[in-house]
Amino acid sequence: MGHGAVGRGELPRVLPHRRPGADARYGLRDAPTGYGWELDDPRFDARNPGYENEPHRFGWVVEIDPYAPDEPPVKHTALGRFKHEGANVILSRRGHAVAYMGDDERFDYVYKFVSSRTMRSGTSAWARRHNKALLTEGSLYVARFRGDSPAVEIDGSGRLPSDGAFDGRGEWLPLVVDGRSAVEGMSVEEVLVHTRLAADRVGATKMDRPEDVEPNPVTGRVYVACTNNTARGPAGAEAATEPNPRNANRDGHVVEIVEDRDDAASRTFSWNLLLVAGDPSTNGSTYFAGYPTDKVSPISCPDNLAFDAEGNLWISTDGQPGTIQRCDGLFKVPLTGRERGHVQQFLSVPRDAETCGPVVDSQDRMVYVAVQHPGEDGTFAAQTSYFPDYVTPGAPVPAGAFAGPRPAVVQVWQD
């Protein structure tokens, strides 16, 4: 196993046998899975001879060019393998492509990738070929957050410390630098295939399910949606830290990262918690960037993030019925001035559904959201939703209606 760079779209060479520690770190175990796919297809059981490396084919970022539908998708192995929620790209001051990523799991990490080459302007065939390869070569980093409040005041309650903010400094720890491993004892192939283990080894900060990591296209600041982590704090699990200040964190929070020199390629940054989510009327440990808590919409479990043309943050949620007893929704949050932190609910989705994939089109005054798994807590015999057909549960199903809920993409516009 060499230590050189991995080629474009290539599956890195990996150990030709199972590694119990790595398997456990990626959720693999000797037990039936929830979906039972291994019962129908042997490739989904890594214990079967010849399929030992099959799990390593999953967990990558794959890029599709919608302007070249006949070209094959490209798997960007240089971005590492973990439970990606996405890879969101912005340019650094010198034109390097910087991709921010979160690992959507409890006690996992925030990453970024910085391309070796810089973007070429224009729409020529040469420029497009060059720019489409930017994410294939570069450096991969993982975040370490340090708080600056008195340690005794970070007690797991989520109460604001005496210095008035959850904030501090941070650094991007190198995992791969220009295609070569920066982690002692691990080759570049091992780092990219077992990225979680590499991040463990360098001492990155364990976060509360960092699902989405989005750079603001207006300001360049970076926002991390930490959905929740009910396992934080109990015996045997890591207790609260300043960037994750609540034990048994049911409601989640949003982290704001300010890269030093306002340069996405920087190795150091400042950070603060923009929101510590929940219902202020029943939860005394909420925080909304200093905005009065009696004037905000209750919000829980931030999942996906988006921005409008003015740079306002929009948050879609996943999991609210179990925490604040409301349907999930889409929320607008101003980030500057006196309105900073003013969470305002824009819409809600049907029962048992999550709101995801928001797109805010300021030019055409349109908002799009995906309504995922409506009525998922029901059964075929006892439906809890018929969305989007709007059939009353228990009533006869009209001709042409589907006898059960379906996911959908919803378009909202101003009348």
Secondary structure, 3 states (H helix, E strand, C coil): CCCCCCCCCCCCCCCCCCCHHHHHHCCCCCCCCCCCHHHCCHHHCCCCCCCCCHHHHCCCEEECCCCCCCCCCEEEHHHCCCCECCCEEEECCCCEEEEEEEECCEEECEEEEEEEEECCCCCCHHHHHHHHCHHHCEEEEEEEEEECCCHHHCCCECCCCCCCCCEEEEEEEEEEECCEECCCCCCHHHHHHCHHHHHHHHCCCCEECEEEEEECCCCCCEEEEECCECCCCCCCCCCCECCECECCECCCEEEEEEEHHHCCCCCEEEEEEEEECECCCCCCCCEECCCCHHHCCCECCEEEEEECCCCCEEEEECCHHHCCCCCCEEEEECCCHHHCCCCEEEEECCCCCEEEEEEEECCCCEEEEEEECCCCCCCCCCCCCCCCCCCCCCCCCCCCCCCCCCCEEEEEECC
